[in-house]
Amino acid sequence: MAQYEMQESTLPSEGGKRILYPRMRLTGQDTLDDLVRRISRGTTFSPGDVRGLIGTLVDELAFSMGSGRSVKIEGLGVFTPALGLRKGAERETGEPGDVRRNASSICVSGVHFKADKRLVSETAGYCQLERSAVKFRKSSDRYTPQERLRLAQDYLASHEYMTVEGYASLTGLRRTTANRELNAWCNEPGSGIGYRGRASHKVYVRQG
């Protein structure tokens, strides 16, 4: 049985009233081995067959998206490639005379996924919820400062850059607090976080 807990939204609300929202309390993470084992038990495919098919599916997804197409898998969802700038490349502002980014400074930075309604419906069908015994807490209280730093470091290990909004969403901090904390990490030796750009074009990057 899955559990949920109520947390305070970091978004502003009318009249300054706090708004609570339900959040599923995750108790672990299934791996490919777990899925392969369950699929193999329920079919005539061997674990090797299942793993091979999944590996081939991943390769074909990458080929299609790398060729400039999105991929729709019925019952699963739509996969769409996302672009970003390579490390060290300044963001283009579009101002007259400003530097223009060419293809060599742009790369695939991630993949967006939109779940199919069937996947959402089947997930809901398997889900039986009960309220967690954990008491209400603010979103910003979910992590200690060092845990938030680790979240930022892990994020930047697989992404080219992070925005203030991204850090706020990742940690549950309000935007102003997220901005202040990111700047503090940039000034702390050994944090592994730096920045590039300025003002509205400022983003945070992996350093060292």
C-alpha positions as CSV (number, residue, x, y, z in Angstrom):
1,M,0.0,0.0,0.0
2,A,1.3,3.4,-0.9
3,Q,1.4,6.3,1.5
4,Y,0.9,10.1,1.0
5,E,1.7,13.1,3.2
6,M,0.5,16.7,3.0
7,Q,3.0,19.4,2.3
8,E,2.9,23.1,1.9
9,S,3.0,24.5,-1.6
10,T,5.9,26.8,-2.4
11,L,3.7,28.8,-4.8
12,P,2.0,32.0,-3.7
13,S,-1.7,31.8,-2.9
14,E,-4.5,34.3,-2.7
15,G,-4.6,36.2,0.5
16,G,-1.3,34.7,1.7
17,K,-3.1,31.6,2.9
18,R,-1.1,28.4,3.0
19,I,-2.1,25.6,0.6
20,L,-1.4,22.0,1.3
21,Y,-1.1,19.4,-1.4
22,P,-0.8,15.6,-1.3
23,R,2.6,14.1,-2.1
24,M,3.3,10.4,-2.5
25,R,5.9,9.1,0.0
26,L,8.3,7.0,-2.0
27,T,9.8,4.0,-0.2
28,G,12.3,2.9,-2.8
29,Q,13.1,2.6,-6.4
30,D,12.7,-0.5,-8.7
31,T,15.6,-1.2,-11.0
32,L,15.7,-2.8,-14.5
33,D,16.5,-6.1,-12.9
34,D,13.3,-5.9,-10.8
35,L,11.2,-5.3,-14.0
36,V,13.0,-8.0,-16.0
37,R,12.4,-10.5,-13.2
38,R,8.6,-9.7,-13.0
39,I,8.1,-9.6,-16.8
40,S,10.0,-12.9,-17.2
41,R,7.9,-14.6,-14.5
42,G,4.7,-13.6,-16.2
43,T,5.7,-14.5,-19.8
44,T,7.5,-17.2,-21.8
45,F,10.4,-14.8,-22.4
46,S,13.7,-15.5,-20.6
47,P,15.3,-12.7,-18.5
48,G,17.9,-12.3,-21.3
49,D,15.2,-11.9,-23.9
50,V,13.4,-9.2,-21.9
51,R,16.6,-7.3,-21.2
52,G,17.6,-7.5,-24.8
53,L,14.2,-6.2,-26.0
54,I,14.3,-3.3,-23.5
55,G,17.9,-2.5,-24.6
56,T,16.8,-2.5,-28.3
57,L,13.8,-0.2,-27.4
58,V,16.1,2.3,-25.7
59,D,18.4,2.3,-28.8
60,E,15.5,2.9,-31.2
61,L,14.1,5.6,-29.0
62,A,17.5,7.4,-29.0
63,F,17.8,7.0,-32.8
64,S,14.4,8.5,-33.5
65,M,14.8,11.4,-31.1
66,G,18.4,12.0,-32.4
67,S,16.9,12.2,-35.9
68,G,14.6,15.0,-34.8
69,R,11.4,13.1,-34.1
70,S,9.3,12.5,-31.0
71,V,8.3,9.0,-30.1
72,K,4.8,8.0,-29.1
73,I,4.3,4.5,-27.5
74,E,0.7,3.7,-27.0
75,G,-0.1,3.0,-23.3
76,L,3.3,4.5,-22.2
77,G,3.6,8.1,-23.4
78,V,5.4,10.5,-25.7
79,F,9.2,11.1,-25.6
80,T,10.5,14.4,-26.9
81,P,14.2,15.5,-27.1
82,A,15.2,18.7,-25.4
83,L,18.2,21.0,-26.4
84,G,20.6,23.0,-24.3
85,L,23.9,24.7,-24.5
86,R,27.2,22.9,-24.1
87,K,29.3,23.7,-21.1
88,G,31.0,27.1,-21.3
89,A,28.7,28.4,-24.0
90,E,27.0,31.7,-23.2
91,R,23.2,31.9,-23.7
92,E,22.0,33.8,-26.8
93,T,20.0,37.0,-26.0
94,G,18.7,37.8,-29.4
95,E,20.0,41.4,-29.0
96,P,21.4,43.1,-32.2
97,G,25.1,42.4,-32.5
98,D,25.1,39.8,-29.8
99,V,26.8,36.4,-30.3
100,R,24.7,33.8,-32.1
101,R,24.9,30.2,-31.1
102,N,25.8,27.7,-33.8
103,A,25.2,23.9,-33.9
104,S,28.6,23.1,-32.3
105,S,27.6,24.8,-29.1
106,I,24.2,23.1,-28.8
107,C,23.5,19.6,-27.6
108,V,20.7,17.3,-26.4
109,S,20.4,18.1,-22.7
110,G,17.4,15.9,-21.7
111,V,14.3,14.1,-22.8
112,H,10.8,15.3,-21.9
113,F,8.2,12.6,-21.2
114,K,4.4,13.0,-21.2
115,A,2.6,10.0,-19.8
116,D,-0.2,8.3,-21.7
117,K,-3.6,8.5,-20.1
118,R,-3.6,4.7,-20.0
119,L,-0.4,4.6,-17.9
120,V,-1.9,7.1,-15.5
121,S,-5.1,5.2,-15.3
122,E,-3.5,1.8,-14.7
123,T,-1.1,3.3,-12.1
124,A,-4.2,4.7,-10.3
125,G,-5.8,1.3,-10.5
126,Y,-2.9,-0.4,-8.7
127,C,-2.6,2.4,-6.1
128,Q,-4.3,2.1,-2.7
129,L,-3.4,5.1,-0.6
130,E,-3.3,5.6,3.1
131,R,-2.1,8.7,5.0
132,S,1.4,8.6,6.3
133,A,2.0,8.8,10.0
134,V,4.5,11.6,9.2
135,K,3.2,14.9,10.4
136,F,2.7,17.9,8.1
137,R,5.8,19.7,7.2
138,K,6.8,22.6,4.9
139,S,8.3,21.6,1.5
140,S,11.4,23.5,2.4
141,D,11.9,21.3,5.5
142,R,12.2,18.1,3.5
143,Y,16.0,18.5,3.2
144,T,18.9,19.9,5.2
145,P,21.2,22.4,3.5
146,Q,23.7,19.7,2.8
147,E,21.1,17.4,1.3
148,R,20.0,20.3,-0.9
149,L,23.6,20.8,-2.0
150,R,23.8,17.1,-2.9
151,L,20.6,17.3,-4.9
152,A,22.0,20.2,-6.9
153,Q,25.3,18.4,-7.4
154,D,23.5,15.2,-8.6
155,Y,21.3,17.3,-10.9
156,L,24.3,19.1,-12.5
157,A,26.1,15.8,-13.0
158,S,23.5,14.9,-15.7
159,H,22.4,18.3,-16.8
160,E,24.3,21.2,-18.5
161,Y,22.9,23.9,-16.2
162,M,20.3,24.6,-13.5
163,T,18.1,27.7,-13.1
164,V,16.9,29.2,-9.8
165,E,13.4,27.9,-10.7
166,G,14.8,24.4,-11.2
167,Y,16.5,24.5,-7.8
168,A,13.4,25.8,-6.1
169,S,11.3,22.9,-7.6
170,L,14.0,20.4,-6.7
171,T,14.3,21.4,-3.1
172,G,11.0,22.9,-2.2
173,L,12.4,26.3,-1.4
174,R,10.8,29.5,-2.4
175,R,12.4,31.3,-5.3
176,T,14.0,34.1,-3.3
177,T,15.5,31.6,-0.8
178,A,16.6,29.3,-3.6
179,N,18.4,32.2,-5.3
180,R,20.1,33.2,-2.1
181,E,21.2,29.7,-1.3
182,L,22.6,29.0,-4.8
183,N,24.6,32.2,-4.7
184,A,26.0,31.1,-1.3
185,W,27.0,27.7,-2.8
186,C,28.8,29.5,-5.6
187,N,30.9,31.4,-3.1
188,E,31.7,28.3,-1.0
189,P,35.0,26.6,-2.1
190,G,34.5,22.9,-2.8
191,S,30.7,23.1,-3.4
192,G,31.2,22.1,-7.0
193,I,28.7,24.8,-8.1
194,G,29.5,27.9,-10.2
195,Y,27.6,30.1,-12.5
196,R,27.7,31.8,-15.9
197,G,25.8,34.7,-17.4
198,R,24.2,37.5,-15.4
199,A,20.9,39.0,-14.3
200,S,18.0,37.2,-16.0
201,H,20.5,35.1,-18.1
202,K,22.3,33.7,-15.0
203,V,22.4,30.0,-14.7
204,Y,24.2,27.6,-12.4
205,V,26.7,25.0,-13.6
206,R,28.9,22.2,-12.4
207,Q,32.4,23.4,-11.4
208,G,35.6,21.5,-10.8
